[in-house]
Amino acid sequence: MNIARAARTTCSAHSIGCRTASRRTLYPCLHRRYKHGHGVASAPRWRPSPALDEWVQREARPISLRQLTFFGRTLTEPRLLDSANYCRLELPTRIAHRLRDIQTLPYVVVTNSHLAHVYELYLKAFERFRRVPEIKTLEDNDAYCKVLEETLKEHATVIPGLAIGVLEVRGLMKPEAIDKFMTTMLRSRISRRVIAEQHLALTDTFHSPWHFPHAQPTYDPHAEAVGEIFLRCNAKDIVERCGRTTKDLIRRAYGSHVDIPEIRIDGHLGATFPYVLSHLEYIVGELLRNSIQAIIEQRNVKGSKPPPIDVTICENPQHVIIRISDRGGGIPTDILPHLWSFSKGPRRESRLENLSRVPKLLGTMQELKVPGDSSEHNSKDHDMKTASAPMDSGHHPGSLSSLTSRPPDLRLGIGLPMSKLYAEYWAGSLDIHSLEGFGVDAFLQISKLGNKNERLTTRATMDAV
């Protein structure tokens, strides 16, 4: 994969206000204010931006797990610099399209304080990234990595900001349009974090004491990972680990006296595949969390043993399928039609209240730390992280080292829609079948070969054909 391409941009600006067409520029009043949602918000201060126009004309270049693995498996200095320059060009391109998407929203919508905050974060990142000159040395790369780290931390508030914003503007846009906007924004966010975190992990690997790029520039087929990509994710191991940590969360939240359902695993227990581990942990963790909570909360007869959760793993030449079956009573009929929506459905007020309690949401396995929790008990869950997998290097939290679970009563209403986005991102799928009064079957399908490109909206919606 050729990811080395030099680019220099010299235009300076902030952004433009755009509504419907790529060549049509609007200049909204910079001082107009709207009262909406939970407070008064100022509209984003849009100005004409030749720089944004230029970057929006660029196409994002989708990648696959196989490409990332192939590129990073022989890590030399030129390859690391190529990776840095790919990030240097790709990140501002993808952010530019999302800025343009925000600008196409109705003006009264973008004055929402939470959506305006996300816009300002993206604008700051775009201006920061587009000004980075070509990366020619390891010192240049180290400085660039600091920029990436800082931006990743700043953008930890994006998911709750978007989620609260779209709930507050519900009624100002059609629900289908809101969901399309959220899907595009979150897919792009996943893609940018994959690119940035993979480069940070490769940089960590290159600087590790055990790495000798000039002595043995060959690929070790027994290595556990290439950057953030685990080459042989074992479905059984991941279900077991996610089950242990989720059970521990539920037990500490509900009390040690509560009976936790057993998780039984059968099928092709040796099935493995390449994947970004944090993505898989997020999906499986959310599904198991939902199943365990449903079983505990619907039990009417105290003292009876809770029904088990059955996990079946099926492997075929193209895919690995994980089925999670519970007997938790099924999904309520008022929620089922809106299962995958970020904006539709009941319980809007409770979702807003709970989301306001989440200051940052990284979209890893869990979100909020339980009061009094200590992550020390999770140290055993790091056994599979070897020196070749620097996920917990300090650049950004790995999904298990940052197991900071939200309390079970903190229902955000976005766990399943986000899980579906993560599943579909690498050409997989997530389907839910509910048997009212009995239980739920969740089917997670994963592309086994890792040869499918990431799924994202490569151009701004207004420019898409």
Secondary structure, 3 states (H helix, E strand, C coil): CCCCCCCCCCCCCCCCEECCCCCCEECCCCCCEEEECCEEEECCCCCCCHHHHHHHCCCCCCCEHHHHHHHHCCCCHHHHHHHHHHHHHHHHHHHHHHHHHHHCCCHHHHCCHHHHHHHHHHHHHHHHHHCCCCCCCHHHHHHHHHHHHHHHHHHHHHHHHHHHHHHHCECCECHHHHHHHHHHHHHHHHHHHHHHHHHHHHHHHHHCCCCCCCCCCCCCCCCCEECCEEEEEEHHHHHHHHHHHHHHHHHHHHCCCCCCCCEEEEECCCCEEEEEHHHHHHHHHHHHHHHHHHHHHHCCCCCCCCCCEEEEEEECCCEEEEEEEECCCCCCCCCHHHCCCCCCCCCHHHHHHHHCCCCCCCCCCCCCCCCCCCHHHHHHHHCCCCCCCCCCCCCCCCCCCCCCCCCCCCCCCCHHHHHHHHHHHCCCEEEEEEECCCEEEEEEEEECCCCCECCCCCCCCCCCC
